[in-house]
Amino acid sequence: MFDAAIIEAIVLTLKLAAVTTVVLLLVGVPLAWWLARSKTRGKEVVAVLISLPIVLPPTVLGFYLLIAMGPNSPLTALIGRSLPFTFEGLVVGSTLYSLPFVVNPIRNAFEAMGERQWEAAATLRAGPLDAFFNVALPLALPGILTGAILGFAHTMGEFGVVLMIGGSIPGETKVLSIAIFDFVETLQWGKAHMLAAVMLVMSFAVILAMRMVERRFASTRP
């Protein structure tokens, strides 16, 4: 039913979404914690910068990423290679583009805790790390799972940023959204329909998973 090129695009899309989601959680959880708990005045400036991809055209973000990761950039000199048009470059772009969809739900979950849990942890002589791992993370788990699902879904459906910094290299940067675009451009409507249906089913499954997670945790609340 699917030829090798289509299967390759599906696998690459899932791989990109999975790797990006892991990176987003590693970056997003500490960042959300800092935004929720810090008293620093400038933290809302950081929050605005994180949320910019929600309203910023993907081509604008992709353009600046091309400059930032191009052959003459300080980043390229530091790591010794140019990242545009590579899978690693897609991961960097996808992480920045999907960051607000992960950080914001997790920040909201941390902020919803209030202070009672910290006071209780303090009375039990729990240190900051103990309180974070044993109190904050379990209580924020619904928000963390929601952020992870949203980050995965948003990365899976990317087009503009991926096209700008990745192009359409089979096996390297040609994800599902790019493959659909290529099929439409070459008037291969059957293959375009097929991949669009795959994206529709995958997106439906991701949103259904998020709803099930929300209902599961809502039913366990006292």
Secondary structure as GFF3:
##gff-version 3
##sequence-region A 1 222
A	DSSP	alpha_helix	4	37	.	.	.	ID=ss1
A	DSSP	alpha_helix	43	55	.	.	.	ID=ss2
A	DSSP	alpha_helix	58	69	.	.	.	ID=ss3
A	DSSP	alpha_helix	74	79	.	.	.	ID=ss4
A	DSSP	alpha_helix	87	111	.	.	.	ID=ss5
A	DSSP	alpha_helix	116	123	.	.	.	ID=ss6
A	DSSP	alpha_helix	128	131	.	.	.	ID=ss7
A	DSSP	pi_helix	132	136	.	.	.	ID=ss8
A	DSSP	alpha_helix	137	139	.	.	.	ID=ss9
A	DSSP	alpha_helix	141	156	.	.	.	ID=ss10
A	DSSP	alpha_helix	160	166	.	.	.	ID=ss11
A	DSSP	alpha_helix	176	185	.	.	.	ID=ss12
A	DSSP	alpha_helix	189	220	.	.	.	ID=ss13
###
